[in-house]
Amino acid sequence: MMATFRGRVVLRRAVFALKHAAFWSRCSFAVSRALYSTTVHDPNESTFDKILIANRGEIACRIIKTCKKMGIKTVAIHSDVDANARGFQNMVGLQEGWLHFSKVHVKMADEASCVGPAPTNKSYLNLDAVMEAIQKTGAQAVHPGYGFLSENKDFARRLAAEGVTFIGPDMHAIQAMGDKIESKLIAKNAKVNTIPGYDGVVKNADEAVRIAREIGYPVMIKASAGGGGKGMRIAWNDDETREGFRFSSQEAASSFGDDRLLIEKFIDNPRHIEIQVLGDKHGNTLWLNERECSIQRRNQKVVEEAPSTFLDPDTRRAMGEQAVALAKAVNYSSAGTVEFLVDSRKNFYFLEMNTRLQVEHPVTECITGLDLVQEMIRVAKGYPLCHKQADIPINGWAIECRVYAEDPYKSFGLPSVGRLSQYEEPLHVPWVRVDSGIQEGSDISIYYDPMISKLVTYGDSRAEALQRMGEALDSYVIRGVTHNVPLLREVIVHPRFVKGDITTNFLPEVYPDGFKGHKLLDSEHKELLATAASIYVASQLKAQQFLRSSTRAPAVKRGERSWDLSVQLDDGTHSVTVSQAGSSYSVEVDGKTLSVTSEWNLASPLLPVAIDGTPRTIQCLYRDAAGNMKIQYLGTVYKIQVLTQLAAELNKYMPEKVLEDTGNTIISPMPGTIVSINVAVGDEVSDGQEVCVIEAMKMQNSLMATKSGKVKEINCKPGDTVGEGDVLIEFV
């Protein structure tokens, strides 16, 4: 029975794909290629026969895509968890090969090799296992992507010893720029603007406090070997400096195997703007314009764009020239990024250099037309760059949203785990690019970064790119895990973001009490109520087709053309009248009449509707026979109940569920691993006292007691893996 069902599902998807093959081949796939690169690979240019990608997920798929274009065979490495990735094959265009192309890197590569169990230190960071995979497969070169081994000088050294090419800079550049202390000294000598701070290694918490006082608060405590926002803390006083030293050193040791820290002046209201550089082994170095990366949470980027709304041509040129000067100071050869903090007066200060491909590289590719992965491979093979600085354009505008499996209502995004029960990328939206490494059926694990994809839109102008991003986010179907689309959707339409008035403090400034979802305007409120009522009526009319011979009857009577309904939203209950006219409904909500039109295909995950002629894309995530619905509208999911007036009257007599009192417990806010328990049974604790620390995706989070009491029971120990909602500690 199950096999028959699965067969029907595969057949249905194949028919759907074939029906839309012509459209996809001339639209989404062609657009996708244009957004990767407008440069063409020269087939007469000799290159590597086989490249191993020492990474996973979306970046591994991204690298494999360029390798295929260049005719290079690829090897994927994977943990045992990634080997078990499940899901249907994506059929995204005849050019890729029907029933063949997969968005899972293990399936997409020509070969695959397992390098160990799920924990990264036993698989993707296991140098011996990765080197064994290289030897076993005969790979001539390795592309490390970003993270993991991408900036590991020991890995580069071992590759060189085996005669395997590292697709990245040489060991000297990795070591010099990978150490924030050494890189800052090199930057100063290269006449690059630097942030005031302490250039030595901070030995302990007491020394950290002394240095912080000398620099002047606020200060930034950061991992010397860090990156990606890990091992970073802002301190405004002595106590926060001591706490920041402890957490940053622990995170640095966990993420990079190096707990050294440095301290520098924290610049209020900064923008995070970075310059992409590209160098070869012949002394040529280019700057490929800037990326604005100021929308961040916990020092990790969320939304990026190229170019920046803030830079003028003179500032852009000055930043680019300083970035090139720094790259030349270490004989840099490959793609790399020089990151700057920029204040309100356009003064810019060197932050760090990432000696690898950046997560946000797609927006640079969109506006320059260069395939950065292709350029990295060419440079590694020894070819000079084909371009001069004058050849580098800024064509149009590109926006990138990092789509994560996380709950944006918890600290702007605590990780979520689970299986993608339904997944459809918005490739029908014009000029959209989706870099992902998952597909329907894939698992999001606690062991790795919770990124689902990088969603990129392009336009001739920023306004056009933003408008397309809104369409893409509304049309992105992600079911089975909690995701951050609601937050992304709100950011890109916020007046401050639209104006370009942004800093790295954007999220806490705009949402000081945390993200609460979209706040409906009066007109949007009426639209949502009208849409929900229309979905209810459409579903009841559809049900009539299946229940005519049954003794059961739907709430909507046969032949009825007008319905008085009660629609309940968070703000209360509303009387709504729906009148049918073909596929359109005339809906009266709070004295206003709206026209709601759709094909009402309620089996589709996407429901395009027109409300008074304005097109909207709605997602009905859930509905049942009791009129309960979950509707995703303008990015946010709303719980709604639609009842007939009679059912609404009777519903008043239903008992309400009493909420459980959780004040005497510490509940895990996310799936993760317990790092430490700082109390014992019988201890007296006070409100706000740290009781335990939990780590998820290499980020540590302190959990505090919410009121004073005595520890009654501890249900976990350091090293335990816990799930979201698990009771960790109980009080009396």
Secondary structure, 3 states (H helix, E strand, C coil): CHHHHHHHHHHHHHHHHHHCHHHHHHCHHHHHHHHHCCCCCCCCCCCCCEEEECCCHHHHHHHHHHHHHCCCEEEEEEEHHHHCCCCCCCCCCHHHCCCCCCCCHHHHCCEEEEEECCCHHHCCCCHHHHHHHHHHHCCCEEECCCCCCCCCHHHHHHHHHCCCEECCCCHHHHHHHHCHHHHHHHHHHCCCCECCEECCCCCCHHHHHHHHHHHCCCEEEEECCCCCCCCEEEECCHHHHHHHHHHHHHHHHHHHCCCCEEEEECCCCCEEEEEEEEECCCCCEEEEEEEEEEEEECCEEEEEEECCCCCCHHHHHHHHHHHHHHHHHCCCCCEEEEEEEECCCCCEEEEEEECCCCCCHHHHHHHHCCCHHHHHHHHHHCCCCCCCHHHCCCCCEEEEEEEECEECCCCCCEECCEECCEEECCCCCCCEEEEECCCCCCEECCCCCCEEEEEEEEECCHHHHHHHHHHHHHCCEEECCCCCHHHHHHHHHCHHHHHCCCCCCHHHHHCCCCCCCCCCCHHHHHHHHHHHHHHHHHHHHHHHHHHCCCCCCCCCCCCCCEEEEEEEECCEEEEEEEEEECCEEEEEECCEEEEEECCCCCCCCCEEEEECCEEEEEEEEEECCCCEEEEEECCEEEEEEEEEHHHHHHHCCCCCCCCCCCCCEEECCCCEEEEEECCCCCCEECCCCEEEEEEECCEEEEEECCCCEEEEEECCCCCCEECCCCEEEEEC
